[in-house]
């Protein structure tokens, strides 16, 4: 036994300590508990993986530990089992490694915030659930983690619970995810019905024993229902709407939960269920199309956002779309590879954005930033690394994984590749735009500015000029920058995942890579042109194409559509029809009518209305006695 | 005299003792007695879990000679945890009322103990007439708890509660008497044997009528849509302790009755009616949730959520599957724990602010952070978050329902989405945001007494969510034999046009 359970339980202990005692602890102690528990968890991951031979080419088969029976009902047995295979190993490294860096960063970022211990308690709880999610050896255990991270996401989005926009965003995240989970749970029911178990190994063995051609309709159904779950957690069309709003949470949360780890849970889940998906070509196609549509659609919205975190949020939605394209075209390992590189550069983008916001005393609107290169050089260089990585600059981590996905997409269907590269161009443009608007030009913020009305983080502490962040914040930035530049060289995921997801045979065509690179560099160049060389250009373009600009600026009015098509009718219908009419007038009216009639007719019952409790008592007792007596006297006659 | 006799009759003795003892010591005495009963009831667990399929602590002595009514009691895996739930919640309800009840204190606590006597009796009776007596005995104290210590419209609510329940139980009494004419006994075990062996043969029509008589009585108690409208009124008007006992224990009398009597006694009719009943359960799940969503009153919201939650229980029972039935019985306990806790917490808030309107709150988390956290955990339990109790029950119920019909499982699962809506919106409106000046001053955090009352429930939420092995095996073992009983009709050749044939239900 490797005691894998320690990996999630260590942060859980951190949660309990800080959650129960944190109010009485000093900040340094809270820090040590919060970061220390995650660090220990990370070290335990390394130790376990080392023991399993991951660093020396081992772990070809899954390693599993059984703890106890969770639910046993008839034939159905659901255990608490943790398992590690190479896919889980990758996720464990990402979650604990990046998680630790972000914890350290947060100690600096949150230093001046109220509810300090509460924040770190939630963050540790998140680590617990996320690790259960990737370690769980059956669908229901995965679901514990799945719902648990959703809970932590809810708590952290609503961290500033005095503000209505924050708690609204929290509710939205939870409820939209519940809609996704609806699909997930139906998939679980079908898995039990058809396989009699939820254990991954057992289910996939049975699946693999079935010939691919015999794929029944229910295989497609299971796959698509799982996909519904994934669209919730991983913010894909049509359930992506919660993620941009989720930026109401503190920035480290955006980096850890809403960029690097939790939102990739859907990708992990689909990759984990690959044997099922591989039995349904239709389902895989739909995965790819949903991913591609999301990637493209979210990228267009990203073009026009002015809140720096919103830009990166839509970028996350878009990049998650790429991962689903990878999964859908059968390049599972490329999808997971992109999970990792995205975790590096997107965590860095968010943490960098946090550093920028910190520097600007809580300002999040890029129109009031600018010229920060003078004040925050470390943030600028590290953010440059992340920007180049996501833009697909050749040789960096983002390009490595994205190109793999695009090549696989081309093999699957060339049009998918072309949509993908256009999206890549837009991606490069909007991250370039964000970079230029923050670091180039002159500082446009107001001196001694308090946070602007919609500065989401309550993060103003009234400095006059922008300033560089403390070491606890920039050291994680530097580490992530190195990983964004070269992380793919340290961790060549596709080769590592070969035992699970066989690599494609044959050499891809090189021009595919060149075209993708050209689009990326073109996007960056365009951004530089628009926002540094001739800053008047964007406005004139926006006014020329007023209609489309308004459409993407307002995010295609999807939130408004959902509101007026689903939410308002449900609530108003429930209030006006179900409650006021059906319940109050219909059913209850009938009952009261019967009651009134009865009282009107029966003189005995009328006396019950006397209002005296004593007489009610008498009636109840008398009635009971009468019945007993009746039966007693009738005796054997009955 | 067995331990079960002691656990059953101590509440009655307590009731009588409180009437004699001076009013000043009533609540302490009530608490002491109820705690003793609770501790003693824990002694029942070992024996029953060792043989959950048999009636442990069985006692059978004649009570009335003509007609022959026996004091026949026993405890199996189905009743065990419901008895423990009752003995646990009674001291908690007493503790919750500690300061709130100021008038007729003596009578109030006496009635709580009488209620405990009634509900325990319901869960252990093996004689149909005895069962009926306890059923009625439990009605009386609840009627007074609402009628005397309730809020403004208490009389209306109490009478409505009374009439509704009475209407149902009269039918049940008629059915019991009819069975007696056929079998010559009120003994449940005896009647069941006679039915099974074919010594009594009921025509399909007679079976259906008997089934419906029992069913209606239970369905009103559950309450199943559309028989639910007494519940929101009763809850809103009842004092906190009354709401807790009503939601946690008394509603379970209905679902317990369905499993104990309706299914084994009238399996053919149960199968034939299942389609309709499942339909009503699903409507109730969604309807209850939608109406809960728009309630401005906290207690009404929780009451309608009960309609939704209990719909799951009925759905599970009438799936006739192991998972569904296990989930249903587990969910009875879960609902008792989490909804009991919700009513308790709403009661705490009422004691501070004297309002049940959600709009009267807002920002409670700032002055009362502990109350906020406890309420949050209870909310999460109630909406079925994994690792908390309700998830296990809901999952099993839906899994069982899915084995019969994927469509009905899907429809019911919509209720899981909606539960998150109404509970989180409630939580947001009551606890988040900025507290007004007057609220901040009148919202002290949980007192030590309140902590003691709620902590056992919190522990159980986690325990029942994580380590189900303590509770589920006994339930599951008993359910397995009940299911066998229910599905015997399949061999008896009774058609099941509802589409839920037992073979399908079990084979899949």
Boltz contact constraints between the chains, C-beta under 6 A:
constraints:
  - contact:
      token1: [A, 69]
      token2: [B, 469]
      max_distance: 6.0
  - contact:
      token1: [A, 71]
      token2: [B, 392]
      max_distance: 6.0
  - contact:
      token1: [A, 71]
      token2: [B, 468]
      max_distance: 6.0
  - contact:
      token1: [A, 73]
      token2: [B, 322]
      max_distance: 6.0
  - contact:
      token1: [A, 73]
      token2: [B, 323]
      max_distance: 6.0
  - contact:
      token1: [A, 73]
      token2: [B, 326]
      max_distance: 6.0
  - contact:
      token1: [A, 73]
      token2: [B, 396]
      max_distance: 6.0
  - contact:
      token1: [A, 73]
      token2: [B, 476]
      max_distance: 6.0
  - contact:
      token1: [A, 74]
      token2: [B, 322]
      max_distance: 6.0
  - contact:
      token1: [A, 76]
      token2: [B, 323]
      max_distance: 6.0
  - contact:
      token1: [A, 144]
      token2: [B, 386]
      max_distance: 6.0
  - contact:
      token1: [A, 144]
      token2: [B, 387]
      max_distance: 6.0
  - contact:
      token1: [A, 147]
      token2: [B, 385]
      max_distance: 6.0
  - contact:
      token1: [A, 147]
      token2: [B, 386]
      max_distance: 6.0
  - contact:
      token1: [A, 161]
      token2: [B, 432]
      max_distance: 6.0
  - contact:
      token1: [A, 162]
      token2: [B, 434]
      max_distance: 6.0
  - contact:
      token1: [A, 167]
      token2: [B, 428]
      max_distance: 6.0
  - contact:
      token1: [A, 167]
      token2: [B, 432]
      max_distance: 6.0
  - contact:
      token1: [A, 171]
      token2: [B, 424]
      max_distance: 6.0
  - contact:
      token1: [A, 171]
      token2: [B, 428]
      max_distance: 6.0
  - contact:
      token1: [A, 174]
      token2: [B, 420]
      max_distance: 6.0
  - contact:
      token1: [A, 174]
      token2: [B, 424]
      max_distance: 6.0
  - contact:
      token1: [A, 175]
      token2: [B, 420]
      max_distance: 6.0
  - contact:
      token1: [A, 175]
      token2: [B, 421]
      max_distance: 6.0
  - contact:
      token1: [A, 178]
      token2: [B, 417]
      max_distance: 6.0
  - contact:
      token1: [A, 178]
      token2: [B, 420]
      max_distance: 6.0
  - contact:
      token1: [A, 179]
      token2: [B, 417]
      max_distance: 6.0
  - contact:
      token1: [A, 182]
      token2: [B, 413]
      max_distance: 6.0
  - contact:
      token1: [A, 182]
      token2: [B, 417]
      max_distance: 6.0
  - contact:
      token1: [A, 185]
      token2: [B, 413]
      max_distance: 6.0
  - contact:
      token1: [A, 186]
      token2: [B, 410]
      max_distance: 6.0
  - contact:
      token1: [A, 189]
      token2: [B, 399]
      max_distance: 6.0
  - contact:
      token1: [A, 189]
      token2: [B, 402]
      max_distance: 6.0
  - contact:
      token1: [A, 189]
      token2: [B, 409]
      max_distance: 6.0
  - contact:
      token1: [A, 192]
      token2: [B, 399]
      max_distance: 6.0
  - contact:
      token1: [A, 193]
      token2: [B, 403]
      max_distance: 6.0
  - contact:
      token1: [A, 574]
      token2: [B, 290]
      max_distance: 6.0
  - contact:
      token1: [A, 574]
      token2: [B, 293]
      max_distance: 6.0
  - contact:
      token1: [A, 574]
      token2: [B, 294]
      max_distance: 6.0
  - contact:
      token1: [A, 575]
      token2: [B, 294]
      max_distance: 6.0
  - contact:
      token1: [A, 578]
      token2: [B, 290]
      max_distance: 6.0
  - contact:
      token1: [A, 578]
      token2: [B, 291]
      max_distance: 6.0
  - contact:
      token1: [A, 579]
      token2: [B, 291]
      max_distance: 6.0
  - contact:
      token1: [A, 579]
      token2: [B, 294]
      max_distance: 6.0
  - contact:
      token1: [A, 583]
      token2: [B, 291]
      max_distance: 6.0
  - contact:
      token1: [A, 587]
      token2: [B, 226]
      max_distance: 6.0
  - contact:
      token1: [A, 587]
      token2: [B, 229]
      max_distance: 6.0
  - contact:
      token1: [A, 588]
      token2: [B, 229]
      max_distance: 6.0
  - contact:
      token1: [A, 591]
      token2: [B, 229]
      max_distance: 6.0
  - contact:
      token1: [A, 595]
      token2: [B, 163]
      max_distance: 6.0
  - contact:
      token1: [A, 613]
      token2: [B, 147]
      max_distance: 6.0
  - contact:
      token1: [A, 613]
      token2: [B, 148]
      max_distance: 6.0
  - contact:
      token1: [A, 620]
      token2: [B, 140]
      max_distance: 6.0
  - contact:
      token1: [A, 624]
      token2: [B, 136]
      max_distance: 6.0
  - contact:
      token1: [A, 635]
      token2: [B, 66]
      max_distance: 6.0
  - contact:
      token1: [A, 635]
      token2: [B, 67]
      max_distance: 6.0
  - contact:
      token1: [A, 636]
      token2: [B, 66]
      max_distance: 6.0
  - contact:
      token1: [A, 638]
      token2: [B, 67]
      max_distance: 6.0
  - contact:
      token1: [A, 638]
      token2: [B, 180]
      max_distance: 6.0
  - contact:
      token1: [A, 638]
      token2: [B, 181]
      max_distance: 6.0
